[in-house]
Amino acid sequence: MSKMSTEQEAAGLDDRAAKLEARKQRNRASAEASRKRVRDQMENLENMNALLEEQVAHLKQRLAIYEQQEDTLSSPPQRRRTNGCTTTNSVSTSSASQLNSLEPAAFIEQPFRMTLLAAA
């Protein structure tokens, strides 16, 4: 009878070892999936950061043009004489052309998540 119990113990140990090995494999797979999720989240945050920095730069440029245009408009108009006529120049054509040359900030209205998911 001791021979049977030894075989049963050996079978029980093999079963435990197999279960332990299967558990280790599942744990490894779970850990790798977790690391992949963290990498994907970091990449998503880096992409969003780059997009936001680009938007900030674009908006700063637009703000500078608006401020320049406001300074031009708030200063008293310059009067000059041309062929005996007095003309008033109140808006700088260069700042107006700069403002028109900037593309509209339509990308700000798009949801960031959709933009980032489309790029991925």
ABEGO torsion letter per residue (X at the ends): XAAAAAAAAAAAAAAAAAAAAAAAAAAAAAAAAAAAAAAAAAAAAAAAAAAAAAAAAAAAAAAAAAAAAAAAAABBBBBBBBGGBBBBBABBAAAAAAAAABBBBAAAABBAAAAAAAAX
